[in-house]
Amino acid sequence: MSRAFELYDLRVTVTAIEGRSVCGMQVGDYFELTESAKLRIPPGQHFCVYALSAVLPLLAAKQRQLSENDWMERDSLIACPDPEERLIMTIERIGKRTMDSDDLT
């Protein structure tokens, strides 16, 4: 019995900073979530844990194909919770892969 399913790989990119960047991030900074749970940050860069905490709850849903009427399928902008920064991130799907659920927990 096949236990194959598809997930999207994601990239979360800082697309705007409307305040002051207290955490030192810049527009264009990003991380990728691949192979279900592998978080990758480019060498020499960082990603603020508070910005990360804002986007983490949404990533599992964005990895999956949802109904076109589901707001999670349409919306992709996330705001960091720090009101001083007003940092805006975009979640984009960068690829689709087939996975085997027996390989995951």
N, CA, C and O of each residue as an XYZ file, in Angstrom:
420
protein
N       0.835     -1.186      0.000
C       0.000      0.000      0.000
C       0.879      1.248      0.000
O       1.743      1.410      0.862
N       0.657      2.101     -0.946
C       1.439      3.334     -1.052
C       0.998      4.336      0.014
O      -0.194      4.529      0.253
N       1.956      4.947      0.628
C       1.679      6.002      1.602
C       2.276      7.330      1.106
O       2.702      8.177      1.891
N       2.288      7.474     -0.206
C       2.856      8.667     -0.819
C       1.875      9.843     -0.741
O       0.660      9.671     -0.837
N       2.427     11.010     -0.568
C       1.632     12.239     -0.577
C       2.534     13.372     -1.043
O       3.755     13.221     -1.085
N       1.943     14.492     -1.387
C       2.716     15.619     -1.901
C       2.724     16.772     -0.912
O       1.721     17.066     -0.262
N       3.882     17.419     -0.815
C       4.049     18.624     -0.006
C       4.803     19.653     -0.832
O       5.628     19.315     -1.681
N       4.503     20.903     -0.565
C       5.264     21.991     -1.175
C       6.463     22.330     -0.305
O       6.369     22.311      0.922
N       7.584     22.641     -0.935
C       8.695     23.314     -0.264
C       8.353     24.793     -0.251
O       7.727     25.299     -1.183
N       8.761     25.486      0.800
C       8.387     26.890      0.973
C       9.596     27.784      1.155
O      10.644     27.352      1.634
N       9.434     29.027      0.767
C      10.400     30.077      1.086
C       9.629     31.204      1.769
O       8.588     31.648      1.286
N      10.162     31.656      2.901
C       9.593     32.794      3.618
C      10.595     33.929      3.494
O      11.734     33.812      3.946
N      10.169     35.030      2.878
C      11.050     36.148      2.571
C      10.536     37.424      3.231
O       9.335     37.693      3.241
N      11.457     38.197      3.776
C      11.104     39.527      4.283
C      10.870     40.415      3.068
O      11.780     40.629      2.267
N       9.647     40.934      2.930
C       9.319     41.738      1.755
C       9.177     43.220      2.066
O       9.181     44.046      1.153
N       9.051     43.568      3.354
C       8.956     44.987      3.725
C       9.303     45.145      5.201
O       9.027     44.269      6.021
N       9.907     46.267      5.514
C      10.122     46.683      6.899
C       9.653     48.122      6.956
O      10.324     49.027      6.460
N       8.496     48.328      7.565
C       7.862     49.646      7.567
C       8.256     50.481      8.778
O       7.902     51.657      8.863
N       8.981     49.887      9.708
C       9.468     50.591     10.894
C      10.994     50.543     10.911
O      11.639     50.693      9.873
N      11.557     50.335     12.083
C      13.018     50.195     12.177
C      13.371     48.758     12.470
O      12.719     48.114     13.292
N      14.381     48.250     11.819
C      14.764     46.847     11.961
C      15.596     46.657     13.213
O      16.822     46.764     13.180
N      14.926     46.379     14.306
C      15.589     46.165     15.587
C      16.410     44.874     15.573
O      17.472     44.806     16.192
N      15.924     43.861     14.875
C      16.594     42.552     14.871
C      17.707     42.449     13.830
O      18.406     41.437     13.777
N      17.881     43.468     13.011
C      18.957     43.457     12.026
C      18.623     42.759     10.723
O      19.500     42.558      9.883
N      17.371     42.389     10.547
C      16.994     41.762      9.276
C      16.784     42.823      8.213
O      16.563     43.995      8.516
N      16.858     42.390      6.951
C      16.707     43.293      5.823
C      15.711     42.708      4.831
O      15.485     41.498      4.809
N      15.123     43.561      4.020
C      14.277     43.087      2.928
C      15.112     42.140      2.070
O      16.251     42.446      1.720
N      14.542     41.006      1.741
C      15.245     39.986      0.959
C      15.760     38.830      1.801
O      16.028     37.760      1.256
N      15.907     39.006      3.111
C      16.308     37.891      3.971
C      15.230     36.812      3.906
O      14.043     37.120      3.794
N      15.642     35.561      3.975
C      14.679     34.475      3.850
C      15.159     33.212      4.538
O      16.323     33.088      4.922
N      14.227     32.276      4.684
C      14.574     30.894      5.021
C      13.708     29.998      4.160
O      12.689     30.429      3.620
N      14.121     28.745      4.037
C      13.342     27.770      3.282
C      12.977     26.602      4.184
O      13.746     26.205      5.060
N      11.795     26.066      3.952
C      11.329     24.858      4.625
C      11.172     23.805      3.539
O      10.329     23.942      2.652
N      11.988     22.746      3.609
C      11.984     21.720      2.575
C      11.832     20.342      3.208
O      12.065     20.157      4.402
N      11.438     19.390      2.383
C      11.337     17.988      2.809
C      10.548     17.837      4.105
O      10.940     17.079      4.993
N       9.463     18.541      4.208
C       8.523     18.510      5.325
C       8.971     19.343      6.512
O       8.184     20.147      7.013
N      10.215     19.184      6.986
C      10.578     19.819      8.254
C      12.007     20.354      8.318
O      12.502     20.641      9.408
N      12.672     20.491      7.188
C      14.064     20.966      7.193
C      14.097     22.474      6.956
O      13.810     22.947      5.856
N      14.444     23.212      7.988
C      14.525     24.662      7.915
C      15.948     25.059      7.540
O      16.899     24.677      8.221
N      16.096     25.812      6.475
C      17.415     26.200      5.971
C      17.508     27.723      5.889
O      16.660     28.386      5.291
N      18.556     28.252      6.504
C      18.853     29.684      6.449
C      20.173     29.820      5.702
O      21.117     29.092      6.010
N      20.277     30.724      4.731
C      21.527     30.861      3.977
C      22.713     31.139      4.905
O      22.564     31.804      5.929
N      23.888     30.625      4.539
C      25.092     30.855      5.356
C      25.343     32.345      5.580
O      25.209     33.157      4.665
N      25.705     32.683      6.803
C      26.027     34.068      7.137
C      24.821     34.937      7.439
O      24.977     36.110      7.778
N      23.616     34.382      7.320
C      22.405     35.149      7.619
C      21.768     34.621      8.893
O      22.137     33.561      9.398
N      20.823     35.365      9.393
C      20.042     34.920     10.543
C      18.574     35.206     10.251
O      18.243     35.894      9.285
N      17.706     34.672     11.093
C      16.285     34.974     10.988
C      15.775     35.145     12.407
O      15.949     34.258     13.242
N      15.160     36.256     12.679
C      14.698     36.611     14.022
C      13.705     35.566     14.554
O      12.766     35.192     13.852
N      13.908     35.100     15.782
C      13.020     34.080     16.341
C      11.598     34.600     16.528
O      10.652     33.813     16.490
N      11.427     35.895     16.727
C      10.082     36.440     16.903
C       9.334     36.486     15.568
O       8.136     36.210     15.514
N      10.035     36.832     14.505
C       9.433     36.767     13.172
C       9.119     35.312     12.827
O       8.056     35.008     12.285
N      10.047     34.424     13.145
C       9.848     32.998     12.898
C       8.621     32.480     13.661
O       7.845     31.683     13.133
N       8.457     32.940     14.904
C       7.318     32.468     15.704
C       5.991     32.901     15.100
O       4.987     32.214     15.285
N       5.958     34.007     14.392
C       4.724     34.481     13.764
C       4.331     33.616     12.571
O       3.144     33.425     12.309
N       5.306     33.099     11.856
C       5.027     32.372     10.622
C       4.923     30.853     10.836
O       4.257     30.172     10.056
N       5.564     30.317     11.866
C       5.581     28.864     12.072
C       4.206     28.202     12.081
O       4.055     27.157     11.448
N       3.196     28.744     12.758
C       1.897     28.057     12.796
C       1.222     27.911     11.431
O       0.312     27.096     11.283
N       1.643     28.671     10.453
C       0.996     28.657      9.140
C       1.681     27.738      8.130
O       1.094     27.400      7.103
N       2.906     27.335      8.412
C       3.699     26.627      7.415
C       3.137     25.258      7.041
O       3.147     24.895      5.865
N       2.653     24.498      8.006
C       2.118     23.164      7.685
C       0.943     23.261      6.717
O       0.813     22.437      5.811
N       0.097     24.252      6.905
C      -1.033     24.423      5.980
C      -0.545     24.861      4.601
O      -1.055     24.378      3.590
N       0.424     25.759      4.543
C       0.914     26.242      3.247
C       1.683     25.159      2.483
O       1.859     25.270      1.270
N       2.138     24.123      3.176
C       2.818     23.016      2.506
C       1.848     22.130      1.737
O       2.274     21.332      0.901
N       0.565     22.256      2.001
C      -0.440     21.382      1.413
C      -1.324     22.131      0.421
O      -1.545     23.336      0.548
N      -1.818     21.401     -0.556
C      -2.783     21.969     -1.493
C      -4.112     22.095     -0.775
O      -4.631     21.111     -0.246
N      -4.657     23.279     -0.753
C      -5.925     23.538     -0.078
C      -6.973     23.914     -1.112
O      -6.652     24.161     -2.274
N      -8.199     23.954     -0.692
C      -9.271     24.395     -1.568
C      -8.989     25.828     -2.025
O      -8.500     26.643     -1.243
N      -9.291     26.134     -3.269
C      -9.058     27.491     -3.773
C      -9.866     28.528     -3.001
O      -9.537     29.713     -3.042
N     -10.906     28.112     -2.306
C     -11.725     29.025     -1.523
C     -11.221     29.214     -0.095
O     -11.731     30.062      0.638
N     -10.241     28.441      0.295
C      -9.674     28.546      1.644
C      -8.782     29.788      1.718
O      -7.948     29.999      0.837
N      -8.946     30.607      2.750
C      -8.149     31.832      2.866
C      -6.661     31.529      2.935
O      -5.848     32.343      2.498
N      -6.285     30.360      3.480
C      -4.864     30.003      3.564
C      -4.267     29.735      2.192
O      -3.055     29.863      2.014
N      -5.081     29.372      1.236
C      -4.591     29.159     -0.130
C      -4.302     30.493     -0.805
O      -3.386     30.589     -1.622
N      -5.074     31.519     -0.472
C      -4.947     32.817     -1.129
C      -3.963     33.751     -0.433
O      -3.199     34.449     -1.098
N      -3.974     33.770      0.889
C      -3.166     34.735      1.640
C      -1.743     34.222      1.851
O      -1.527     33.029      2.061
N      -0.780     35.135      1.792
C       0.604     34.717      1.978
C       1.434     35.738      2.753
O       2.639     35.548      2.915
N       0.821     36.804      3.231
C       1.560     37.831      3.970
C       1.430     37.608      5.474
O       0.345     37.331      5.985
N       2.557     37.735      6.171
C       2.612     37.534      7.613
C       3.363     38.710      8.220
O       4.362     39.163      7.660
N       2.893     39.209      9.360
C       3.557     40.320     10.051
C       4.270     39.811     11.290
O       3.739     38.982     12.029
N       5.470     40.310     11.511
C       6.200     40.049     12.749
C       5.419     40.703     13.898
O       4.808     41.752     13.695
N       5.425     40.116     15.086
C       4.654     40.697     16.196
C       5.277     41.947     16.814
O       4.643     42.576     17.661
N       6.486     42.330     16.427
C       7.134     43.512     17.002
C       6.581     44.778     16.347
O       6.838     45.014     15.166
N       5.827     45.597     17.085
C       5.209     46.780     16.478
C       6.212     47.851     16.061
O       5.895     48.690     15.217
N       7.411     47.841     16.632
C       8.442     48.812     16.235
C       8.934     48.564     14.814
O       9.269     49.499     14.087
N       8.972     47.298     14.433
C       9.545     46.954     13.131
C       8.530     46.989     11.990
O       8.822     47.489     10.904
N       7.353     46.460     12.243
C       6.362     46.295     11.176
C       6.978     45.554      9.984
O       6.876     45.977      8.832
N       7.620     44.429     10.317
C       8.282     43.580      9.331
C       7.237     42.664      8.691
O       6.474     42.000      9.393
N       7.207     42.631      7.374
C       6.237     41.837      6.614
C       6.987     40.743      5.860
O       8.005     41.000      5.217
N       6.473     39.530      5.949
C       7.055     38.375      5.270
C       6.036     37.800      4.288
O       4.827     37.928      4.481
N       6.542     37.171      3.244
C       5.712     36.494      2.264
C       6.096     35.017      2.238
O       7.276     34.669      2.217
N       5.078     34.154      2.241
C       5.304     32.717      2.087
C       5.045     32.368      0.624
O       3.986     32.683      0.082
N       6.018     31.715     -0.010
C       5.805     31.268     -1.388
C       6.175     29.798     -1.524
O       7.077     29.294     -0.854
N       5.463     29.140     -2.399
C       5.755     27.739     -2.701
C       6.826     27.706     -3.783
O       6.680     28.329     -4.834
N       7.902     26.973     -3.515
C       9.029     26.968     -4.445
C       9.235     25.621     -5.128
O      10.113     25.489     -5.981
N       8.453     24.642     -4.771
C       8.558     23.331     -5.399
C       7.590     22.373     -4.747
O       7.066     22.640     -3.665
N       7.356     21.267     -5.404
C       6.470     20.237     -4.869
C       7.232     18.927     -4.892
O       7.928     18.616     -5.858
N       7.097     18.170     -3.831
C       7.774     16.877     -3.794
C       6.823     15.807     -3.283
O       5.892     16.086     -2.528
N       7.076     14.583     -3.711
C       6.326     13.433     -3.232
C       7.101     12.823     -2.067
O       8.305     12.585     -2.162
N       6.402     12.576     -0.984
C       7.021     12.033      0.218
C       6.282     10.740      0.588
O       5.165     10.494      0.132
N       6.923      9.932      1.414
C       6.336      8.702      1.926
C       6.079      8.914      3.407
O       7.006      9.215      4.159
N       4.837      8.763      3.835
C       4.509      9.032      5.244
C       5.225      8.089      6.195
O       5.386      8.416      7.370
N       5.660      6.923      5.719
C       6.416      6.012      6.582
C       7.800      6.557      6.923
O       8.424      6.107      7.884
N       8.288      7.529      6.135
C       9.597      8.128      6.400
C       9.518      9.270      7.398
O      10.548      9.804      7.810
N       8.312      9.649      7.790
C       8.110     10.787      8.686
C       7.462     10.309      9.979
O       6.929      9.202     10.062
N       7.524     11.177     10.986
C       6.863     10.825     12.243
C       5.504     11.462     12.308
O       4.786     11.285     13.293
